Amino acid sequence: GQEETFKEPSWRIAFEHDFSKDVLGYVSYNRGFKSGTFNVVSLTAAAVSPEVVDAYEAGLKTVWADNQVRLNASMFYYDFQNIQLSSFTPSGQTLRNAAAADIYGVDVDLEVAPTSQLRLTFSGEWLHARYSSFPDAPGARPQAIGGNAVSASDASGNDMVRAPRVSANAGVHYSIPVSSGVVDLSANYSFTAKVYHEADNYLYQPALSLVGADVSWSPDSKFKVSLWGQ
């Protein structure tokens, strides 16, 4: 049988600074390592190489208005090498290495609590996630006679799978004390931009919006009854 050994150090280096009692800034550098492995669908194939990522991040964590407003923001950059990616082939699902990818973006998280009963939340992310090199990416195209034809193509510059360019979430939560406990009212909206399912960017899920709401009653800290919909 085949045998492989994978060794790679991983680490985290971070610096933080309190600009004031309400503003903290930070920068960090992280090295991540995911061990190589063998494909169970082909025990004679060579092992998949280890995945390595260098992640850089800088951001601020802040509170305002006597702790009624919390705002966090960060910028990040990830350099991926030998990405382990599951793909579908005629023989079944297989694991392989995509050569490299660059990811960078901005993340924002906001929470506002103007009263002890009302809380407003928002989070959003803009993401640039592209394969910087993937010359032999697998892909599928429907055939006129039925089924799909699997072929390789150059996915360099394509969007990474399951990486929407924009995502956001907004919510409102309101608590009403009543004689028999607490009634909570919540509503939430989320948005996810188009998501690709394969590296060739042929199959995708269109942009998706979800709206949800729920009402719950808690007579005490041990029990809760809720009605929700989405």
C-alpha positions as CSV (number, residue, x, y, z in Angstrom):
1,G,0.0,0.0,0.0
2,Q,0.9,3.7,-0.3
3,E,2.2,5.7,2.5
4,E,2.9,9.4,2.9
5,T,3.9,11.7,5.7
6,F,3.1,15.4,5.7
7,K,4.7,17.9,8.1
8,E,4.3,21.7,8.1
9,P,4.5,24.2,11.0
10,S,1.5,26.6,11.5
11,W,1.5,29.8,13.6
12,R,-0.3,33.0,14.5
13,I,1.3,36.4,15.1
14,A,-0.9,39.3,16.2
15,F,-0.4,42.8,17.5
16,E,-3.2,44.8,19.3
17,H,-3.3,48.4,20.3
18,D,-5.9,50.3,22.4
19,F,-6.3,53.7,20.7
20,S,-8.8,54.5,23.5
21,K,-10.9,52.5,26.0
22,D,-13.5,52.2,23.2
23,V,-11.3,51.6,20.2
24,L,-9.0,48.6,19.6
25,G,-6.9,48.0,16.5
26,Y,-5.2,44.8,15.5
27,V,-3.1,43.2,12.7
28,S,-2.4,39.5,12.4
29,Y,-0.6,36.9,10.3
30,N,-1.6,33.3,10.3
31,R,-0.2,30.2,8.6
32,G,-2.7,27.3,8.2
33,F,-2.0,23.8,7.2
34,K,-4.3,21.0,6.1
35,S,-2.7,17.6,5.7
36,G,-2.6,15.8,2.4
37,T,-4.7,12.6,2.0
38,F,-5.6,9.8,-0.3
39,N,-8.7,9.5,-2.5
40,V,-11.0,6.6,-1.4
41,V,-12.3,6.2,-4.9
42,S,-8.8,5.5,-6.3
43,L,-6.5,3.9,-3.8
44,T,-3.7,3.6,-6.5
45,A,-3.7,7.3,-7.3
46,A,-1.1,9.6,-5.8
47,A,-1.9,11.4,-2.6
48,V,-3.5,14.9,-2.7
49,S,-0.9,17.5,-1.6
50,P,-1.3,19.4,1.6
51,E,-3.2,22.7,1.6
52,V,-1.4,25.8,2.9
53,V,-2.8,29.3,3.5
54,D,-1.2,32.5,4.6
55,A,-3.8,34.8,6.1
56,Y,-3.3,38.5,6.8
57,E,-5.9,40.6,8.6
58,A,-6.2,44.1,10.0
59,G,-9.2,45.6,11.7
60,L,-10.9,47.8,14.4
61,K,-13.2,46.8,17.2
62,T,-15.1,49.8,18.6
63,V,-18.0,50.8,20.9
64,W,-19.8,54.1,20.9
65,A,-22.6,56.0,22.6
66,D,-22.1,54.6,26.1
67,N,-21.9,51.0,24.8
68,Q,-25.2,51.4,22.8
69,V,-23.3,51.0,19.4
70,R,-20.8,48.3,18.6
71,L,-18.9,48.5,15.2
72,N,-16.3,46.1,14.0
73,A,-14.6,46.2,10.6
74,S,-11.7,44.3,9.1
75,M,-9.8,43.8,5.9
76,F,-8.2,40.5,5.0
77,Y,-6.1,38.8,2.4
78,Y,-5.6,35.0,2.1
79,D,-2.9,33.4,-0.1
80,F,-3.9,29.7,-0.8
81,Q,-1.6,27.1,-2.2
82,N,-2.6,23.5,-3.3
83,I,-6.3,24.0,-2.5
84,Q,-8.0,20.6,-1.8
85,L,-11.2,20.7,-3.9
86,S,-13.9,18.0,-4.3
87,S,-15.0,17.4,-7.9
88,F,-17.5,15.1,-9.6
89,T,-16.2,12.7,-12.3
90,P,-17.8,9.7,-14.1
91,S,-16.2,7.4,-11.5
92,G,-17.7,9.4,-8.6
93,Q,-16.6,12.3,-6.3
94,T,-12.9,12.8,-6.1
95,L,-10.5,15.1,-4.2
96,R,-7.9,17.0,-6.1
97,N,-5.6,20.1,-5.8
98,A,-6.4,23.4,-7.4
99,A,-3.1,25.1,-7.9
100,A,-3.6,28.5,-6.1
101,A,-6.1,31.2,-5.2
102,D,-6.1,34.7,-3.8
103,I,-8.9,35.9,-1.5
104,Y,-9.3,39.4,-0.2
105,G,-12.2,41.5,1.1
106,V,-13.9,43.6,3.8
107,D,-16.1,42.5,6.6
108,V,-18.3,44.8,8.7
109,D,-20.4,44.0,11.8
110,L,-22.7,46.5,13.5
111,E,-25.0,46.3,16.5
112,V,-27.1,49.1,17.9
113,A,-29.1,48.9,21.2
114,P,-30.8,52.2,21.7
115,T,-32.9,50.8,24.6
116,S,-32.6,47.7,26.8
117,Q,-35.5,46.2,24.8
118,L,-34.5,47.0,21.2
119,R,-31.5,45.6,19.3
120,L,-30.6,46.2,15.6
121,T,-27.9,44.2,13.8
122,F,-26.2,44.3,10.5
123,S,-23.3,42.4,9.0
124,G,-21.9,42.5,5.5
125,E,-19.0,41.2,3.5
126,W,-17.5,42.0,0.1
127,L,-15.3,39.2,-1.2
128,H,-12.9,38.8,-4.0
129,A,-12.1,35.1,-4.3
130,R,-10.4,33.9,-7.5
131,Y,-8.3,31.0,-8.6
132,S,-5.0,32.5,-9.5
133,S,-3.9,29.3,-11.2
134,F,-6.1,26.2,-12.0
135,P,-5.1,25.1,-15.6
136,D,-6.8,21.7,-15.6
137,A,-10.1,22.3,-13.7
138,P,-12.8,19.7,-14.2
139,G,-16.2,20.8,-15.5
140,A,-19.4,19.4,-16.9
141,R,-21.6,20.4,-19.8
142,P,-25.0,19.0,-20.6
143,Q,-25.2,17.0,-23.8
144,A,-28.0,17.0,-26.4
145,I,-28.4,13.3,-26.0
146,G,-28.7,13.6,-22.2
147,G,-26.3,13.5,-19.3
148,N,-23.2,15.6,-18.9
149,A,-19.8,15.6,-20.6
150,V,-16.9,16.0,-18.2
151,S,-13.9,17.8,-19.5
152,A,-10.9,19.9,-18.2
153,S,-10.6,23.6,-18.8
154,D,-8.5,26.5,-17.5
155,A,-10.2,28.0,-14.5
156,S,-7.5,30.5,-13.8
157,G,-9.2,33.8,-12.9
158,N,-12.5,32.2,-12.2
159,D,-14.5,32.7,-9.0
160,M,-13.9,30.1,-6.3
161,V,-16.7,27.7,-5.5
162,R,-19.1,28.6,-2.7
163,A,-17.7,32.2,-2.4
164,P,-20.3,34.9,-3.0
165,R,-19.0,38.3,-3.9
166,V,-21.4,40.0,-1.6
167,S,-23.3,38.8,1.5
168,A,-25.3,40.7,4.1
169,N,-27.6,40.1,7.0
170,A,-29.8,42.6,8.9
171,G,-32.1,41.9,11.9
172,V,-34.2,43.6,14.5
173,H,-35.1,42.1,17.9
174,Y,-37.6,43.6,20.4
175,S,-38.4,42.2,23.9
176,I,-41.6,43.1,25.6
177,P,-41.9,42.3,29.3
178,V,-45.4,41.0,30.2
179,S,-47.0,39.8,33.4
180,S,-46.4,36.1,32.5
181,G,-42.8,36.4,31.3
182,V,-41.2,38.0,28.1
183,V,-42.4,38.2,24.5
184,D,-39.7,38.5,21.9
185,L,-40.3,39.7,18.4
186,S,-37.6,39.2,15.7
187,A,-37.2,39.8,12.0
188,N,-34.3,39.0,9.8
189,Y,-33.2,39.6,6.2
190,S,-30.2,38.0,4.5
191,F,-28.8,38.3,1.0
192,T,-26.2,36.1,-0.8
193,A,-24.9,36.9,-4.2
194,K,-24.5,34.4,-7.0
195,V,-22.5,31.3,-5.9
196,Y,-20.7,28.9,-8.3
197,H,-20.7,25.2,-7.6
198,E,-17.8,24.2,-9.9
199,A,-14.5,25.9,-10.7
200,D,-15.4,26.2,-14.4
201,N,-18.2,28.7,-13.3
202,Y,-20.8,27.0,-15.4
203,L,-23.3,25.8,-12.8
204,Y,-24.3,28.3,-10.2
205,Q,-27.0,29.3,-7.7
206,P,-28.5,32.8,-8.5
207,A,-28.5,35.5,-5.9
208,L,-30.7,34.6,-3.0
209,S,-32.7,36.7,-0.5
210,L,-34.3,35.2,2.6
211,V,-36.7,37.0,5.0
212,G,-37.7,35.4,8.3
213,A,-39.6,36.4,11.4
214,D,-40.5,34.8,14.7
215,V,-42.4,35.5,17.9
216,S,-41.7,33.7,21.1
217,W,-42.9,33.7,24.7
218,S,-40.8,32.8,27.7
219,P,-42.5,32.3,31.1
220,D,-39.1,31.9,32.7
221,S,-35.4,31.0,31.8
222,K,-36.2,27.3,31.4
223,F,-39.0,27.3,28.8
224,K,-39.8,29.0,25.5
225,V,-42.6,28.7,22.9
226,S,-41.9,30.1,19.4
227,L,-43.7,30.6,16.1
228,W,-41.5,31.3,13.1
229,G,-41.6,31.5,9.4
230,Q,-39.1,32.1,6.5
